């Protein structure tokens, strides 16, 4: 399935999960076969114990001496040690198989996440993606490392134990199999309900993560608009939904496991009763009856393990479906990506409305010439940020078109788009690693000279040179911390290294002090000489230095011209300029 109308990321179907699991097994088939072989040998070694106990009983009843019993007891000891060593070896191989497979799952998840279009991620929300990449991947990892190998071992043991009972006496074996009918009923009842229950639980967990992340990131907005009570109420509703889904899966387990525990006793009792009858008629020896009962008693342990692991598989299967669901999400690819004829950007009759809101842009027309420096100004809520997202190809207009070189921006593949347009906002991130690692994300082949040139361009070279190890200084958790302005300078340095022909700055210097911000903007302008710079400006000195200024009000461009032209026109821009300088409305000075 694809992402639904609410923007949720898709969840893989059962068939997709099975195919993905088989693909992972095929990649490491040798290790999987080795696990099967070692588990089979361990199970065979384990079968010897009950059979040898039966032999001891028959030997004693037949009048054999202590020597025969000692030999059989020694054989039991040898088989037990062999079973122990083989089982430990099998678990070791199985866990290594699980860890390698988990690494592939994580790598696939990261690759698919990075291939998601930005608008898909934003519509789905960070909470859902975070929950899938942390909680769900962790559950899948536990399954591959622990549940999978244990389930395999127990399954092999159970099959061999059933085969041993049938070999002793087919009638006793049939009674033992029929005696597990209660387990079959409980398992069917549980499996019909478990997947949907665990999927609902995972979705509820994502909703909780999304609400908490959105509230934390927008804490200032929540306080400013006095939305605290609403956010608390929304969080409580999400937590209540999560609680109900968890109680539902708990109810399923509380019915399933007691029914299974009772069912374990039925085959043992049945075999003892029937075995007693057959013993009286001379059809079976006492040793055979005891051996069959011991086999069935032993069978309870692997069956218990199997059923417990099956229960865990329902949870992990739902998690795997959520992780694997990214494969069905829209992917940004380079296939047939058109090549723009030039660097000119045209915005024609653009309208845009969010899914659950009114129209934000209402008929915007704009042409940005190659190499031009354009400042976009206007009051909050005028549509400046929305326009920047459309120019950068993050979102597609609901009407009209945004083209670069005659090609719709949204039709460009990610790599092609990055060579054309890069959007830099006030949101920034410092990645775990060194300063060099943080910069080379934008251009892996950059030399140290290139890195220093980029840092110098944004005014960050001074504080980076002052670090203990320079470019090799570790940043982030466990390393050196960075303040907001330093993190933003690193983000801008990455843009310099990416070297796009059009750069959109959406309040990109908002966290810098005025002096540093002005220096950074001028440095960027010098570095990007001949390139297009579109700045969403709050500080009007940016507009003063621009070639042209576009004034946005209520989702439309109401004024367009140079700084001097707009001040002379004494319109909205002139009022903003006077207000920014603290001048009275009657003053016309610039």
N, C-alpha and C positions, 0 to 999 in steps of 0.2 A: 504494500500500500504506500501511498505518498502522503506528504504532510496534509493534515486535515485543515478545515477552514479556520480553526482556532489558531493555526500556526504551529501546532505541535509537530515535532519531528516524528517520522514514521516508525512503526514497529514491524519487525520482520514476521512473516507467517511461519507456521510450523515447518513447512517444506523448505523454506529458506534457511531456517536454523539447522535442519538436518543436513542440507547440502553444505552449509558452512562447516559443520562439525566433521563431515566426511572429508572435506577439503583439508582441514587441519590435520586429520589423521594421515591422509595420503602424503602430506609434505614430510612427515616424520614416520613413515611406514615401518622402517626397520626397528625403531625403538618400540613401536606399538606391538609388532610381532614378538619382539623379545619379551615384553611384559606378558603377553598371552602365554608364551611358552613357559616362562618361569612360574607363572601362576598355576599352570596346568601340572607342572612337575610337583609344586608344593602341595596341590590338592591330592595328587596320587599318593604322595608320601603320607598325607593325613588320613587317607582311607585305611591304612594298614592297622592303625590302633584298635578300632572296634572289632575288626575281623580277628586280630590276634587275641583280643580279650575273649572272644567267643571260642577260639581254639583252646585257650587255657582252660576254660570251663569244661569243654568237651574232653580234654586230656585228663583233667582231674577226675571227672565222672567215669572215665574209662580206666582209671587206676594207674595212670602214668606217675612217675616220681618227680622229685624236686628239680632234677636236671632239665627235664622237658619244660617245666614252667620257667626256669631261669633263662633258658635259651629264648623262649618266646618273649619274656620280659625284656631281655637285652635287645631283641629285634624291635620291640616297641620303642625303647629308648633311642636306638639308632634312627628309626623313622621319624621320631619326634624332633630330633636334632636336625635331620635333613630338611624337614618341613619348616623349621624355624629359620634356617639359613637361606633356603630358597625363597621363603616369604619376604624376608628382609631384603634380599637382593632384588626381588620383584618390585617391592615398594621403592627402593632406591632408583631403579630404572624408571618406574612409573612417575615418581616425583620429578625427575630430570626431564622426562617427556612433557609433564605438565608445565614446568617452568618455561621450557622453550616455546611451547604452544601459547602460553600466556603472553610471552614477549611478542609473538606474531600478532595476537589479538590487539595488544596495546598499540603496536606499530600501525596496524590497519586502521584502528580507531583514530589515531593522530592524523594519518594521511587523509582519511575521509573527512575529518573535521576541518582540516586546512583547505580541502577542496570545496567546502560548502560556500555558496555565495553569501555575502555579508547580509543581504536582506533576509535570507532564510534563517540565519543564526539569530538575527535580531527579532524576527517574528516569533521564533520558538522560545526565545528568552535564554539568558545565561544559566538559569537554574536547571532546566531540563538537560542541557548539554553537560553541565557540571556534574549532575547526579549520575548521568550515564558514564561519564569518564572517570568517576571516582567510585561511588558505591556499586554500580552495576559491573564495572570492570573488575572490582575487587571480588565480587561474588563469583564471577566467571573464573577468576584466577584461583579461588579456593576450590572450585569444582574441578578444574583441570589438575590442580596439584594434589588434592586430597580425595575429593568425592569420586572422581573418575577412576583412579587406580583402585580404591577400596571397593567400589562397585564391581569392577572387573574381577578382582580377587574373589569376592564373595560369590559372584555369579558362577565362576568356574568351580568353586568348592561345592556350591549347592547342586550343580549338575552332576558332579562326580558322586556326591553322597546319594542322590536319588538313584543314579545308575547302580551304585553298590547295593542298595536295598532291593532293587528289581532283580539284580543278579542273584542275591541270596534266595529270593522267592518272589516270582512275578505277582502272586496274589497279595503278599504283604506290601510289595511296592505299589500296587494299584490302590490298596487301602490307604497307604500313606499319602499318595497324590490326591485322592478324593477327599481326604481329611483336611486338605488345605483349601477347600472350596470357600470357606469363610474369608480367607485372605483375598481370594480372587474377587469376591463381592465387594469387600471393603476397598480394595485397590481401584476397581472400576468406579465406584461412587466418588472416591477422592479425586481421581484423575479428571473426571468430567468437570470438576469445579475448580481445581487448583490453579490451572494456567490463568484463567480470567481473574481469579482472586489475587494472584501475585502480580499480574500486569496492572491491576487497579492500585495495588499497594505501591508499585514503582512509580506510577503516574502521580499518586498523591504525594510521595516523597519529593518528586520533581517540583510540584506546585509549592510545597513548603520552602524548598531551596530557592525557588524563583522569587517568592514574596520576601523572604529574608534578604536576599541579595539586592532586590530592587529598593527595599526600604533602607538598607544600610548605605547603598550608593547614593540615594536621593535624600539622605537625612536632612540636609539643609533645606531642601524644597519642602519636605514634610513639615518641618518646623515653621518655615515661613508662611505656608498656606494653612497651618493648623490642621493638618491631616492625621495627627498622631492617633486619635481615637479610631479613625477609619482603618488605618494600617494595622492597629492592634486587633480590631475586629476581623479584618481580613486574615490576619495571621492565625487568630483563634479558629476561624472557620476552616482554614487549610489544615491546621493541626487536628481538629475534630474529624475531618474527613480521613486524614491519615490514620487516626486512632481507630475509626470504624473499619477501615480496610485491614488493618493489622489484627483487630479482634475477629474479623471474618476468617482470615487464614488460620488464626489460633483455634477457632471453632472447628475448622476442617481437620486440623491435626488432633484435636481432643477427641474427635469421633474415630478417626482412622487408627491411631495407635492402640487404644484399648481393644478395639475389635480384632486387631492383628494379634495382640498378646494372648487373648483367649483362644484364638484359632490354633496357636502353636501346640496346645495340649491335645487337640482332637486326634491327629494322626498317631501320636505316641500311644494314647489310650486304645485306639482302634487296633493297632498292631499288636499290643500286648494281649488284648482280648482274643483276637483271631489267632495269634501265635500260640496262646494257651490251648485253644481248641485243636490246632494242628499238632501240637506237642502231644496231647492226649491220644491222638489217633496215630502217632508215630510217623507223621509226615515230615516233621522238622525236629532237629535236635535243639536242646535248650540253648546251646551256644549260638545257634543261628538266630533264635528269637531274641536273645540278649543283644547280639550284634546288630540286628535290624532296629531294635529299640534305641540302641546307642547311636546308630547312624541318624535316625530321625531326631533324637535329642540334640545331636551335634548340628543337625540341619537348622535348628532354631537360630543359632548364632549367625550364620551367613545370611539367612533369610531376614533376620532382624536388621542386619547391616544393609542388606539390599533395600528393604522397605524404607529405612531411614534415609538412605542415600537417594532413593527415588523421590522422597518428600523434598530433599534438598535440591534435587534436579528440577523440580517444578519451580522453585524460587530462582535457581540459577538459569533455568531455561527461559523464564520471563526476562531475566536480566540480559541473557545472551540475545534474546529477540530485540531488546531495546538497543543493545550495542550494535548488533548486526543491522538494525533498521537504518543506520546511517548510509548503508550501501544503496538504499532505495530513495534516499533524499536527492533532490536536484543537485547535480554536481556542476561546478564551473570547469569547463574544459576548453582546450585550445583548438578543438576540431573545427575546421572551416572558419576560423576567426578572420573577418575581413581586415584589410589593411587600409587605414585612413590615407586620403590623398595628401593632406597637409595637416597643420596644427590648429586650424581655425575651429572655434567652438561656436555652434549656433543653437540657440534656444528659441523654439518656435511654438507659439500658442500653448505653452506648457501649463497644465493643470495637475494638481495632486491633492488627494484626500486620503487620510489614514482610514484603516478599516472601520474603526469605531469612533470616528470624529468627523467634523465638517471639513470643507475644502480649505486647504492651507495655502495653496497657490491657485490664483485665478486668472490665467491668461498672461503668462510672462513671455516676453519677446526680448532677446538679447543676443548680440554678436560680440564675441571676445576675439580680438585680432591676435595673431601670433606675436609674442614678445611684449604684449601689453600688460601693464600693471593696473588691475581694476580693483577698486575697493567697494564693497557692498555694505551699506550702513542702513540703520533704521531701528525703530524701537523693538523691544523684546516681543516675540510673537508675530513679527512681520513676515516670517517665512524665510529668513536668511539661511539658517542651518538646513532647512529642507531643500532649498535651492542648491546649496553646496553638495548635498548628498546626491541629488540628481545629476549634477555636473560630474561627480566622481563615479557615477555608475553604481552607487550603492543601492539606490532604488530606481524603479522605472516610473515615468510619469503616467498618470491615469489618462491623460490626453495630451496631444502635442508630441514634440520630439526634442531630444537633446543629442546633437551629433558632434563628432570631432572628425574633421576632414571628410565630411559627408557620410560618415558611418555612425549609426546609433551607438552611443556609449555602452548601453546595456548589452549590445551584441558582441562586444570585445571579450575575449578570454582574459583570465586573470593576468597572465604575463604580459599580453599585449596591452591591457589596460594600464598596468603599472608603468609601462614605458611611455604612456600618453599622459595620464592624469594621476596625481597622488593627493589624497585628502589628509590633512593633518589637523586634528582637533586638540582641544585642551586636555582630553583624556590621554594618558600616557602610561607606559609600563616599563619597568626595569626588569629585565630577564635575569634569572639566576645564571651567574657566570662572570667572566671578567669584562672590563670595559671593551676590550677587543672583541669578545664574543657578542656583546650587545650591539656593536656597530656592524660587524660582518654579517649579521642577519640580513641587512639590506643588500650587501654585495660581498659574497663569500670570497671572491678573488682579490679583494682590496688589499693593498700593501699597507705597511705601517705609515708610510709617507701619505698615502691617500687618507688614512684614518686621521692623522694629525691635521691635514688640510681641511677635512670636514669639521673637526672640532674647532679649529681656528675660525672657520667661516661663521660658526654660531656662537663664538665667544666662550667656548668651554675649554679651550686648551690650557688656560691658566690653572684652573682648579684640578684638571686631570693630571697636569705635570706635578702638582703638589701632592698627589696620592703616593702612598708608600712604594707601590710597584708600578706606577704609571698605568699603561694600557693593560698590564697583567693583574691589576688590583681586582679582587673579587667583589662583586656587588650583590645586594639582596640579602636574604636570610643567611646568617653565618658569615657575611662579608661586611663591607663598608656600606652604610646607609647613604641614601641620597635624598635631598630635599626636593620639593616640587619643581623648582626652577632648574635644578641640575638634571632631573629626570626628563624634563621637557626639552632641555638643550640636547640631550642624547637622542631623543626622538627626532629633533630637527636635523641633527647630524646624520642620522640614518637616511633622511630624505635627501640630503646633499649627495650621499653616496648612491642612492637609487637613481638620481639624475633624470627625473622626468621632464618632459617639455612643458607641462602645465602643473603648477603647484597651487592647491587650494588650502588656504590657511583659515580654519574656522576657529577664531579665538585661540590660535595656537600659541600665542605668547601671553595668555591671560594670567599665568602663574608667575611670570617674571616681573621684577620690579620695573617701573617705567624706564629707568636709564638702561638696564640690561635689555629690556624688550626692544627699545628703539635701536640699540646697537645690533641686536640679533636680526631685526627686520632689515636694517640697512646692509648688514653683512650678507644676508640671504639674497637681497636684491643685487648685490655686486656679484655674488657667485652665480646667480641665475640670469646674468645679463643675456638678453636675447631670448629668454624664455618667458612664458606667460605666468603671471602671478595673480591669483584671485584671492583677496583677503576679506574675510568677514570681519569687519572692524568694529570694535567698541571704543578704542582710543582713536580719536579723529586725526591725530598726527599721521596715522597710516593713510587716511583718506587724503590728507594734504600732500603727501609724497606721491600719490598714485597718478597715473596718466588720466584716468577717468574715475568718476564716482557714480555708483548706482544707488539710489535711495529706494528702499522698499517700505511699503505701508500696506497693511491688510492683504498681503499675498500678491501685491502687484508692484512693478517698478514705476514709481511716480515721477522720478527725476533722473536724468542721466546726462553727465557732462563733466568738465574739469572742475577742480575745486574752486577756482576763481569764478568760473561761469555760474556755478550754483550759488555761491555766496552773493554774487551780484544780483542773481534772480530773486533773492530774498524770499525763498520758499522754505520747505521743510528742512532742507539741509542747512540753510543759513540759520534757522532757529536752533538746530542741533549744535552748530558750530558756536553760536553765541552762548548757548547754555553750557557747553563744555568749557568755555573760557570764563564762565561766570559773568558774562556781560548782560546788560539789560536788553530786553527785546527791542528797544528803540535804537540801540547802537547798531550801526552798519559796518563797523570796522572789522577787518580781517586780522 
